Structures are given as C-alpha cells and as structure tokens.
Amino acid sequence: MAKERRIGVFICYCGGNISDYVDAEKVREQVAREPGVFVARTFMFACSDAAQQEMITDIKIAGLDGLVVASCSPTLHMHTFRGMAERAGLNPYRYVQVNVREQCSWAHTNNKMEATEKAIHLIRAGIAKCALTHPLNPLRVTTQPRVLVIGAGAAGMRASLSLADMGLAVYLIEKEANPGGWSLEAGRMGPEGYLGLDVVTTLLQRIHENDRIVLHTQTELVEKTGSIGDFDVKINVKGMQVSLNVGAIIVTTSFTPYSPEKGEYGWGADGIVDLVQFRQILTEGILAYHAKPLRDIVFIYCAGSRQAETETCSNPNRYISRYCCSAATYSAVLLHELETQAKQTVNQYHLYRDIRTYGALETVYEEARHGGALFLRWEPEAPPVVEEVDGRLSVKVRDTLDGGEVIVIGADLVVLVTGMEPRENYKLNQVLKIPVGADGFYKEIHPKLRPVETVIDGVFIAGAAQSPKTMSESVTSALAAVAKTGGLLKKGYVNLEPLVAQADTEKCTWCGECLKVCPYNAIEKMICAEKEVAIVIASLCKGEGACVPVCPQDAIDVEGFRNDQIIAMIDASLKETAI
C-alpha cells in the first residue's frame, strides 16, 4: 500500500493583492479537508523571510513531504520557494505553486465569491498534482570556457573585452569587412559627445592587444549543434569553414537604418537626406550642402517609425525607434555649436509627433530649444508635405500647438529622422532559431526578468539586435549578457531543469511525429533492443510537451506534467465546492 502523503498548503495574502478579492481564510478551511493535507496556513507575504522560516519549521515538525504554495506567478517566486523547500530538507521538486493572484484575484476583482471558489478549485488541483510528485535532481552539464560573439559593433566588442577579462576565450565574428557597425557613421553621439569612430578605434585596438580574443571579419555562422555549455559550431571565414567548440553564444548583430520609400516626405529629391547622412555633414563641420550655405533646415521626425498601413506602406514599422528623438535633438545642439563657430545663422524647424527624450536625455531636448530650435507638432492624419516650389524645397505642416494653423517653411535641407529596422539575418536565424517579435527584432524571454536570455539555453541577445537602442543602452545590455554568460560558464557546470520529456522505449515504434513538432530538436532516433525508438536529449528539451499529444503510442510524458498528474488535477478541480 502506498504511503500516505503529508502535504502542507500555504496561502499568501500578497499584502491585499489576493486577500482583498479572495477570501483566503475560507480557502484555507476548504483545502485543509483535502486528503493528504496535514498543514494549511495563511501568510500576509509568503515570500518574506519570516514566513519562509515559519514554513520551514512546519515542514520539519509535521514531517511534510509535499508543499503547495498558493500565491503569485511561479515566474516571480518559483526559485524562492524551491530554495525554502531545500533549506527545510524537502526535495524542491515536491513543491507546487498555484497562481491565485493573476488567475483569481486580479482576474475577478468584481466577484469575490466566484474568485474564492475558483481559488479553491485551483488549489485542490495543485494538491492532487503534489501528491503524485517524486524527488528529482537537476541535470548537471559540464560547460566549456569559450564564447562565440556574433557582431563586432560597439556592443559586441565591449562584450568580448569583458568576457576576456573574466578569463574566457572569445571568438568574435563580423559579417562585414570592417568591425564597428553603425558607430562608424554615427558621428558625435549625445549626450556624452563621443565620436563613434573614436569609440570603435579604441575598442578595436584593445581587442587586437588581447590574447584571449580572436576576431574574424567577413565571417558568418553556418551551423550549430549541441546544447547549453557545449555547442559545436561551424563558421565560414572568408570562404573557409572552421569548427569551434563554445559554451555560450552572444548575438549582437545591431540594426539597419531605415531607408525611406521613394516619394516618402519627398525622398529622392535633391536636398532631402536621412539622419545618418546629416550626422556626417555635422562631422565634416561645414554648414553647406552641395557647396550651398544652409540657412533653413527642416527635421521631420518618425520617418520609418510608428507607421500605419497604407497603400504605399504594406509592411509598416509600428514600433518606436527610441533613439531617433534624442539623436535629432542632439544634432540640433551640434548644429547650434557649428553656427556659433562659423558665425552663420541656421533656422531649425523640428516637425514631430511626440518627443520621446526619456530620462536624462530630456536635457538634450531642453538645450536644443534654448539654442533656438523651433518645434512644431503634427498629427499622423495630417503629416508634413514636402514639395519643390520655384527651385527650392517647401514643407507644409499643420501645427497642432498653434491652433492647427498650416505653416509653410522654405528649406535648404530636409532631414528625415529615420529609425531602426531589424537587420536581415535570414541565414543566422535558420541556424540559431531565436524567436523574433512582431517587429522583427530578436525576442528575449521576459523584458524585465530575463532581458537578454532567449528560449535557446546558452544563447543570449544584446544591443540593437534585440530592439532599438542608443549606443550606451546597447553596451549596457551587452554587459548584462556578459554577466549571464560568466555566471553560466565560470563554475564549469550548469544545472538544468529535470522537468523534461521522457520516452518509453518499450512503447515507442518510431513514427517521427515527436521530432516533427519539437521546436528545439530535442528528439533523436536511436536503435534500442533492435528497434528504432525516440530518445529525448534532456539538455535541449524545455518540457514544452508538444510531443506528447502527437504520439500515437502514448509513449512520451513530461515530468512535472505527467498524464497521471493532469488527470488527477482535472478530477480534483471538478469536485463541487460549497462556500
């Protein structure tokens, strides 16, 4: 006869986030009657140190061998409660977390009774699942102290230097002939005033002097096998294939500047340039265009950002490119400085939808205004119109800050404040299989909790490959990826989740359906007992479970979400509740 489980159920008030909408005491009374429950308690904050210590005491005194915590999302505190269970001497995989905050209190703020009843059903399911858990141990994988960094822009070079400082060997590869990326054409960048070319030159010199870094230009990644901590990769170096073994990969492939469509705000006419071209004009330090002095310059913001779908724009960039407003307003500051040096007055007109100079960059906007730049706001329904009148550019705009009056501005130069687009990385995407978002940039697991990690363990993203960023933001995210990589590789091993799929080789007849649906290629065919069967590569498996329903022999299960657990959860949650 199976030994009766001794389960503890701990319900969190979450400081009112849960208890204001769910009657936690009624929940406790109901679930305390469930089979196998020996302890049922409530806490104001279950995640607090004091509450955890009380739970540890209950686990030890009552001899609990299972733990259910009804609180917030496991994304936030799964590791918190696993650690608490371990400190109490309980296997961490005998703990189950039930999310009653997002799924009950926040979802049903207008009906406390139904939210309470739903919480009871969910916790009963959690108890049923907990009763069928058994001790598990993490999968330990040896890691290799080498890193592949893809993209030798400022972010990639800075990441490589920091990795080398940690004692890791670095292979830095760049698709183009010259490292540096867009920084080579950026000119002076605000608000620090760094010259992009100087930044690249300094970083490149340090890389050449560092014995731990190998830089390959005109190089692309063509193949990747293996898993976290131990990737076998092949790179094409100027037509020659080279094999490498690395423990992690960081992708810093930057972005592509938006290229306006012909006719977009007059694009294609003489005297209309984009922001990249204008910054080069500023770098040259001459207030002239085609040898003609510049007297009136019009900046049109949001070219290539915050677009709407139209007949001429079938694939719009709906996102904000973040850096554009700051770059344009800093260009205004630099332009004013050149005016002062050359003793030449230039009238600046900045036509914008919204100014997004966030944080300390607001000071750049203020400086631009104080320097004499005029800002006129337009609505997307009435964008600026650029025409050529009597041999000179003319810009017509309806200024919403001036009662909607239509203003016509003569211009010697029109600057389209162009945004960022994701770089074309089709071949790389085929190899790495990093998901991309709706905007086309690489997608992290969670923008706040795991901002540089991807669903491919051991593969990190940083810089403008992930989303539009300034140079300083790109470098900051690259250093975050470095920190994650160092934490992964410096120990010499990594522990992986044991909650992965398992194939029953006796049932399996190898039809290949599981391999077809696995997005991580975590299934391989092997010969076992003289027949072909599916084997799960545990270090690649994420426990997603797409393989389970397609198996005609019912030969695959996912630990932690086994069929017997799911059936028990359904049965428990369907029990009637009277409150």
Legacy VTK file of the C-alpha trace (Angstrom):
# vtk DataFile Version 3.0
C-alpha trace
ASCII
DATASET POLYDATA
POINTS 579 float
0.000 0.000 0.000
1.327 3.425 -0.975
2.449 5.624 1.868
0.047 8.493 2.590
1.476 11.859 1.578
1.883 14.627 4.160
1.239 17.890 2.300
1.405 21.450 3.563
-0.672 24.175 1.908
0.397 27.785 2.431
-1.819 30.601 1.146
-0.499 34.124 0.599
-2.474 37.356 1.139
0.074 39.205 -1.021
-0.498 42.287 1.114
-4.111 42.506 -0.062
-3.445 41.803 -3.738
-5.008 38.394 -3.182
-6.945 38.683 0.090
-8.896 41.790 -0.999
-10.571 39.756 -3.747
-10.285 36.170 -2.489
-11.450 35.076 0.963
-8.167 33.414 1.928
-9.484 32.059 5.235
-12.418 30.303 3.538
-9.975 28.875 1.031
-7.786 27.605 3.858
-10.763 25.971 5.605
-11.818 24.153 2.427
-8.411 22.881 1.295
-7.466 21.781 4.822
-10.031 18.970 4.410
-8.380 17.560 1.309
-6.795 14.079 1.549
-3.121 14.215 2.457
-3.180 17.817 3.762
-1.631 17.966 7.236
-0.946 21.702 7.482
-2.919 24.629 5.998
-1.914 28.213 6.828
-2.150 31.765 5.538
0.534 34.465 5.432
0.476 38.167 4.690
3.559 37.747 2.469
4.556 34.127 1.873
7.756 35.231 0.146
9.022 37.157 3.191
11.936 35.766 5.200
9.777 35.441 8.316
7.046 33.489 6.511
9.590 31.209 4.859
11.132 30.435 8.237
7.713 29.516 9.624
7.101 27.231 6.645
10.470 25.557 7.198
9.502 24.944 10.830
6.136 23.449 9.787
7.806 21.177 7.230
10.239 19.848 9.825
7.823 19.483 12.758
4.962 17.962 10.748
7.288 15.838 8.627
5.797 17.201 5.411
6.861 15.555 2.160
4.920 17.813 -0.205
4.390 21.551 -0.426
1.726 23.685 -2.161
2.083 27.472 -2.157
-0.928 29.478 -3.361
0.373 32.923 -4.225
1.511 34.823 -7.305
3.080 33.684 -10.568
5.777 30.974 -10.383
7.784 33.206 -12.713
8.393 35.530 -9.780
8.916 33.202 -6.827
9.349 29.621 -8.014
13.051 29.668 -7.106
12.262 31.425 -3.814
10.054 28.568 -2.625
12.238 25.864 -4.113
15.136 27.267 -2.112
12.989 27.358 1.018
11.995 23.712 0.495
15.645 22.700 0.139
16.580 24.522 3.343
13.852 22.522 5.085
15.287 19.262 3.769
12.498 18.748 1.228
13.223 17.899 -2.389
12.429 21.148 -4.310
10.521 19.255 -6.998
7.959 18.170 -4.440
6.789 21.770 -4.288
3.853 23.005 -6.425
2.935 26.674 -6.848
-0.637 27.696 -7.586
-1.132 31.136 -9.117
-4.200 32.583 -7.390
-3.184 36.212 -7.817
-3.129 36.543 -11.625
-5.681 33.774 -12.175
-8.168 34.617 -9.412
-7.862 37.928 -7.575
-6.642 40.040 -10.482
-8.914 38.313 -12.979
-12.125 38.597 -10.914
-11.931 41.832 -8.956
-15.696 42.337 -9.166
-16.834 38.987 -7.735
-15.133 37.866 -4.537
-17.286 34.755 -4.077
-16.507 33.338 -7.533
-12.833 34.283 -7.207
-12.728 32.433 -3.893
-14.421 29.363 -5.354
-12.033 29.349 -8.309
-9.051 29.570 -5.944
-10.312 26.505 -4.071
-10.605 24.515 -7.308
-7.093 25.528 -8.432
-5.509 24.701 -5.070
-7.266 21.315 -4.993
-5.714 20.618 -8.384
-2.334 21.687 -7.022
-2.702 19.324 -4.062
-3.610 16.451 -6.398
-0.542 17.165 -8.509
1.692 17.445 -5.438
0.500 14.047 -4.193
1.944 12.449 -7.346
5.310 14.229 -7.353
8.508 12.403 -6.578
12.061 13.554 -5.829
14.048 14.798 -8.833
17.601 16.014 -9.261
18.833 18.735 -11.644
20.666 17.640 -14.782
24.339 18.684 -14.498
26.125 19.660 -17.722
29.843 20.487 -17.988
30.445 23.891 -19.621
33.240 24.968 -21.963
35.083 28.231 -21.087
34.742 29.703 -24.576
32.208 32.127 -26.070
31.136 32.977 -29.611
30.142 36.641 -30.036
28.310 37.382 -33.296
28.559 41.002 -34.426
31.601 43.226 -33.942
29.869 46.536 -33.346
30.404 48.558 -30.181
28.217 46.174 -28.132
29.928 43.037 -29.459
33.429 44.409 -28.968
32.669 45.641 -25.461
31.132 42.273 -24.562
34.199 40.452 -25.909
36.591 42.535 -23.814
34.573 41.947 -20.641
34.372 38.203 -21.293
38.135 38.113 -21.818
38.615 39.991 -18.539
36.741 37.103 -16.891
39.316 34.681 -18.257
37.084 33.266 -21.006
38.289 32.687 -24.563
36.276 34.673 -27.127
35.659 34.200 -30.837
34.307 37.496 -32.202
32.907 37.249 -35.725
31.696 40.012 -38.031
29.878 39.560 -41.355
31.232 42.801 -42.835
34.817 43.514 -43.871
35.314 46.094 -41.126
34.247 45.893 -37.472
32.447 48.790 -35.842
28.948 48.593 -37.257
26.807 51.699 -37.478
29.040 53.528 -34.970
31.477 54.216 -37.814
28.900 56.537 -39.413
27.289 57.882 -36.265
29.437 60.980 -35.859
29.217 62.562 -32.427
26.722 60.867 -30.144
24.916 62.567 -27.322
24.719 63.491 -24.664
28.293 62.377 -23.896
29.665 63.763 -27.165
31.696 60.679 -28.081
32.780 60.383 -31.702
31.614 56.995 -32.975
34.811 56.397 -34.952
36.959 57.107 -31.873
34.932 54.647 -29.773
35.372 51.911 -32.386
39.102 52.640 -32.834
39.736 52.407 -29.093
37.786 49.179 -28.670
39.404 47.620 -31.725
42.892 48.423 -30.502
42.159 46.776 -27.144
40.800 43.692 -28.909
43.921 43.333 -31.072
46.042 43.557 -27.918
44.047 40.889 -26.057
45.341 37.324 -26.475
42.030 35.808 -25.351
40.059 37.324 -28.251
40.157 36.063 -31.852
38.480 38.430 -34.334
37.232 37.122 -37.698
35.762 39.540 -40.261
33.782 38.553 -43.370
32.615 35.611 -41.298
29.216 34.002 -40.727
27.865 31.245 -38.524
26.714 28.358 -40.724
25.995 25.506 -38.311
25.257 24.898 -34.623
24.805 21.622 -32.778
24.990 20.664 -29.125
23.375 22.432 -26.202
23.972 24.863 -23.366
27.557 24.818 -22.153
28.802 22.695 -25.057
27.972 23.965 -28.556
29.766 22.731 -31.657
29.615 25.489 -34.271
30.950 25.986 -37.762
31.824 29.409 -39.113
32.594 30.427 -42.677
35.720 32.611 -42.580
36.195 34.251 -45.984
35.091 31.078 -47.729
36.891 28.639 -45.418
34.918 26.578 -42.905
36.251 26.489 -39.328
34.904 24.340 -36.461
34.719 25.700 -32.916
33.521 24.429 -29.550
31.971 27.036 -27.251
29.947 27.129 -24.060
27.698 30.074 -24.961
26.751 32.393 -27.813
26.004 36.134 -27.653
24.260 37.753 -30.628
24.935 41.492 -31.123
24.167 41.906 -34.821
22.894 45.501 -34.453
20.325 47.037 -36.823
19.789 48.517 -40.268
18.945 52.235 -40.623
15.515 52.761 -42.120
15.613 53.561 -45.828
12.648 55.747 -46.866
10.486 54.762 -49.798
10.773 56.902 -52.918
8.481 59.882 -52.504
8.150 59.433 -48.730
8.330 63.011 -47.423
9.829 63.873 -50.813
12.606 61.274 -50.515
14.633 61.100 -53.703
14.577 64.842 -54.383
17.762 66.859 -54.105
18.202 68.392 -50.651
16.472 65.610 -48.722
18.739 63.472 -46.543
18.273 60.993 -43.731
19.589 61.319 -40.191
22.705 59.220 -40.875
23.699 61.460 -43.802
23.043 64.626 -41.824
25.239 63.443 -38.959
28.051 63.019 -41.470
27.512 66.608 -42.592
27.842 67.729 -38.972
31.003 65.642 -38.547
32.569 67.431 -41.520
31.828 70.717 -39.762
30.691 72.653 -42.859
27.293 74.348 -42.865
26.713 73.765 -46.556
25.107 71.207 -48.826
26.434 70.815 -52.349
28.503 73.952 -51.742
25.373 75.994 -50.935
25.184 77.621 -47.463
22.491 76.219 -45.184
20.068 78.832 -43.836
16.877 76.830 -43.156
16.798 73.175 -42.142
13.619 71.176 -41.511
13.674 67.942 -39.489
10.762 65.524 -39.985
10.518 63.019 -37.145
9.198 59.438 -37.129
10.346 58.560 -40.647
10.182 54.787 -40.563
8.706 54.536 -37.061
5.127 54.474 -35.723
3.875 53.861 -39.252
0.337 52.932 -40.233
-0.560 50.551 -43.026
-1.367 52.373 -46.267
-1.458 51.617 -49.987
2.199 52.647 -50.271
3.266 51.066 -46.966
2.077 47.472 -46.766
4.541 46.386 -44.044
4.676 49.291 -41.574
7.088 49.664 -38.674
4.613 50.266 -35.862
7.250 50.462 -33.116
9.164 53.451 -31.726
12.867 53.506 -32.551
13.731 55.124 -29.190
16.964 56.809 -30.197
15.621 58.995 -33.039
14.278 61.914 -30.984
17.429 62.014 -28.875
19.698 61.801 -31.927
17.786 64.539 -33.755
17.688 66.907 -30.790
21.402 66.286 -30.142
22.026 67.085 -33.815
20.232 70.379 -33.166
22.654 71.095 -30.317
25.665 70.285 -32.514
24.225 72.420 -35.313
23.913 75.351 -32.933
27.541 74.898 -31.892
28.606 74.994 -35.551
26.528 78.146 -36.059
28.407 79.841 -33.238
31.805 78.753 -34.560
31.067 79.707 -38.179
29.114 82.824 -37.221
26.391 81.651 -39.565
22.715 81.614 -38.580
20.723 78.496 -39.404
16.999 78.334 -38.691
15.944 74.921 -37.389
12.387 73.603 -37.634
11.660 70.288 -35.930
8.366 68.740 -37.037
7.444 65.994 -34.589
4.558 63.787 -33.478
5.767 63.264 -29.912
9.176 63.981 -28.403
10.487 60.867 -26.653
13.678 62.101 -24.992
13.396 59.935 -21.888
15.365 60.155 -18.667
18.446 62.384 -18.678
18.082 62.837 -22.451
15.405 65.424 -21.680
18.271 67.849 -21.008
19.333 67.493 -24.662
15.842 68.495 -25.799
15.886 71.490 -23.459
19.312 72.523 -24.734
18.095 72.305 -28.334
15.130 74.562 -27.558
17.281 77.060 -25.699
19.628 77.110 -28.690
16.812 78.386 -30.904
15.342 75.248 -32.457
11.608 75.560 -33.162
9.390 72.540 -32.522
6.079 72.126 -34.354
3.767 69.206 -33.610
1.794 67.363 -36.297
-0.810 64.624 -36.186
-0.500 61.368 -38.175
-3.737 62.224 -40.011
-2.026 65.308 -41.483
1.678 64.560 -41.979
4.076 67.144 -43.379
4.107 67.542 -47.155
7.416 68.211 -48.930
7.365 69.806 -52.381
9.704 71.709 -54.654
8.498 75.251 -55.344
10.438 77.632 -57.621
13.600 75.553 -57.317
13.532 75.364 -53.502
12.160 72.796 -51.089
8.941 73.746 -49.348
7.485 71.942 -46.334
3.829 72.373 -45.417
2.715 71.308 -41.913
-0.359 71.808 -39.723
0.934 72.815 -36.270
-1.421 71.425 -33.614
0.197 73.603 -30.936
-0.760 76.744 -32.827
-4.459 76.159 -33.277
-3.991 73.884 -36.278
-2.631 76.647 -38.471
-0.983 75.493 -41.700
2.613 76.693 -41.861
4.759 76.694 -44.993
8.538 76.578 -44.492
11.160 77.111 -47.172
14.107 74.779 -46.681
17.656 74.424 -47.945
17.776 70.944 -46.449
15.152 68.488 -45.194
16.346 65.864 -42.733
14.227 62.744 -42.314
14.735 61.499 -38.763
14.943 57.834 -39.672
14.600 54.994 -37.198
15.994 51.498 -36.888
14.951 48.300 -38.610
15.948 44.734 -37.695
18.969 43.545 -39.595
18.430 40.950 -42.328
19.733 37.798 -40.635
17.925 35.046 -42.503
20.866 32.586 -42.557
21.695 33.244 -38.912
18.062 32.809 -37.893
17.935 29.448 -39.659
20.938 28.274 -37.639
20.150 29.690 -34.193
16.336 29.585 -34.342
15.968 32.528 -31.964
12.342 33.717 -31.996
11.663 37.192 -33.347
8.895 39.516 -32.235
6.202 41.120 -34.370
8.645 43.955 -35.089
11.282 41.579 -36.459
13.841 42.049 -33.674
15.118 39.107 -31.621
12.855 38.312 -28.704
14.002 37.848 -25.109
12.230 35.536 -22.648
10.979 38.401 -20.458
11.842 42.103 -20.881
12.196 42.679 -17.129
13.002 39.342 -15.519
15.187 37.751 -18.242
16.008 40.622 -20.614
18.974 39.112 -22.513
18.097 35.406 -22.421
16.434 33.530 -25.269
14.435 30.329 -25.324
17.617 28.650 -26.579
19.569 27.989 -23.375
23.095 29.362 -23.613
22.245 31.794 -26.432
21.944 35.452 -25.407
20.978 38.619 -27.275
22.092 42.200 -26.748
22.260 45.607 -28.364
20.055 46.787 -31.203
19.654 43.206 -32.472
17.086 42.923 -29.688
15.329 46.278 -30.063
16.133 49.885 -30.993
18.711 51.259 -28.545
21.231 54.051 -28.137
24.900 53.083 -28.056
25.082 53.344 -24.263
21.952 51.176 -23.923
23.417 48.654 -26.365
26.625 48.410 -24.367
24.666 48.098 -21.113
22.626 45.193 -22.482
25.829 43.598 -23.818
27.321 43.732 -20.329
24.142 42.138 -18.973
24.657 39.288 -21.455
28.277 39.063 -20.321
27.168 38.746 -16.686
24.763 35.940 -17.598
27.400 34.197 -19.698
30.038 34.476 -16.979
27.647 33.084 -14.391
26.916 30.193 -16.729
30.482 29.255 -17.689
32.787 30.203 -14.830
31.539 27.457 -12.477
32.462 24.814 -15.032
28.993 23.278 -14.972
25.329 24.221 -15.156
22.284 22.613 -13.560
19.298 22.155 -15.858
15.643 21.518 -15.085
14.744 17.815 -14.858
11.158 18.636 -15.871
11.670 17.315 -19.389
10.052 14.797 -21.699
10.751 11.094 -21.302
10.181 8.451 -23.959
9.113 4.911 -23.092
11.273 2.846 -25.449
9.133 -0.245 -24.913
6.022 1.522 -26.242
7.762 3.594 -28.921
7.700 2.322 -32.524
9.376 5.418 -34.051
6.955 7.225 -36.302
8.892 10.501 -36.076
5.868 12.640 -35.198
7.504 13.872 -31.978
10.574 15.095 -33.854
8.409 16.962 -36.375
6.698 19.082 -33.700
9.666 19.673 -31.354
10.847 23.296 -31.804
14.129 22.566 -30.003
15.258 19.469 -31.958
15.406 17.640 -28.643
14.376 14.274 -30.126
16.670 11.874 -31.936
16.226 8.392 -33.387
18.258 5.565 -31.895
18.389 1.768 -32.017
17.288 0.203 -28.729
16.644 -3.532 -28.275
16.974 -3.982 -32.047
14.288 -1.449 -32.932
14.173 2.257 -33.781
12.923 4.431 -30.932
12.787 8.101 -29.906
15.276 9.344 -27.348
14.927 12.741 -25.642
18.051 14.909 -25.457
17.464 16.218 -21.942
19.855 19.180 -22.252
17.853 20.520 -25.214
14.342 19.713 -24.008
12.282 22.514 -22.464
9.440 20.317 -21.265
7.079 22.148 -23.612
5.123 18.956 -24.281
4.216 19.358 -27.960
5.476 15.802 -28.453
3.004 14.266 -26.003
-0.334 14.634 -27.848
1.057 13.638 -31.259
2.430 10.281 -30.071
0.059 7.539 -31.322
1.548 5.006 -28.880
1.215 7.224 -25.781
4.945 6.655 -25.320
6.035 10.164 -24.210
5.321 12.010 -20.978
6.702 15.225 -19.482
7.984 15.037 -15.918
6.128 17.508 -13.729
3.117 17.377 -16.044
2.668 13.647 -16.438
-0.631 12.300 -17.690
-1.494 10.801 -14.302
-0.884 14.195 -12.658
-3.007 16.063 -15.187
-5.885 13.587 -14.848
-5.719 13.858 -11.053
-5.716 17.684 -11.290
-8.795 17.646 -13.511
-10.654 15.274 -11.205
-9.781 17.344 -8.111
-10.753 20.656 -9.680
-14.168 19.306 -10.740
-15.237 18.493 -7.181
-18.177 20.580 -6.010
-17.496 23.407 -3.587
-19.942 24.919 -1.115
-18.836 28.220 0.429
LINES 1 580
579 0 1 2 3 4 5 6 7 8 9 10 11 12 13 14 15 16 17 18 19 20 21 22 23 24 25 26 27 28 29 30 31 32 33 34 35 36 37 38 39 40 41 42 43 44 45 46 47 48 49 50 51 52 53 54 55 56 57 58 59 60 61 62 63 64 65 66 67 68 69 70 71 72 73 74 75 76 77 78 79 80 81 82 83 84 85 86 87 88 89 90 91 92 93 94 95 96 97 98 99 100 101 102 103 104 105 106 107 108 109 110 111 112 113 114 115 116 117 118 119 120 121 122 123 124 125 126 127 128 129 130 131 132 133 134 135 136 137 138 139 140 141 142 143 144 145 146 147 148 149 150 151 152 153 154 155 156 157 158 159 160 161 162 163 164 165 166 167 168 169 170 171 172 173 174 175 176 177 178 179 180 181 182 183 184 185 186 187 188 189 190 191 192 193 194 195 196 197 198 199 200 201 202 203 204 205 206 207 208 209 210 211 212 213 214 215 216 217 218 219 220 221 222 223 224 225 226 227 228 229 230 231 232 233 234 235 236 237 238 239 240 241 242 243 244 245 246 247 248 249 250 251 252 253 254 255 256 257 258 259 260 261 262 263 264 265 266 267 268 269 270 271 272 273 274 275 276 277 278 279 280 281 282 283 284 285 286 287 288 289 290 291 292 293 294 295 296 297 298 299 300 301 302 303 304 305 306 307 308 309 310 311 312 313 314 315 316 317 318 319 320 321 322 323 324 325 326 327 328 329 330 331 332 333 334 335 336 337 338 339 340 341 342 343 344 345 346 347 348 349 350 351 352 353 354 355 356 357 358 359 360 361 362 363 364 365 366 367 368 369 370 371 372 373 374 375 376 377 378 379 380 381 382 383 384 385 386 387 388 389 390 391 392 393 394 395 396 397 398 399 400 401 402 403 404 405 406 407 408 409 410 411 412 413 414 415 416 417 418 419 420 421 422 423 424 425 426 427 428 429 430 431 432 433 434 435 436 437 438 439 440 441 442 443 444 445 446 447 448 449 450 451 452 453 454 455 456 457 458 459 460 461 462 463 464 465 466 467 468 469 470 471 472 473 474 475 476 477 478 479 480 481 482 483 484 485 486 487 488 489 490 491 492 493 494 495 496 497 498 499 500 501 502 503 504 505 506 507 508 509 510 511 512 513 514 515 516 517 518 519 520 521 522 523 524 525 526 527 528 529 530 531 532 533 534 535 536 537 538 539 540 541 542 543 544 545 546 547 548 549 550 551 552 553 554 555 556 557 558 559 560 561 562 563 564 565 566 567 568 569 570 571 572 573 574 575 576 577 578
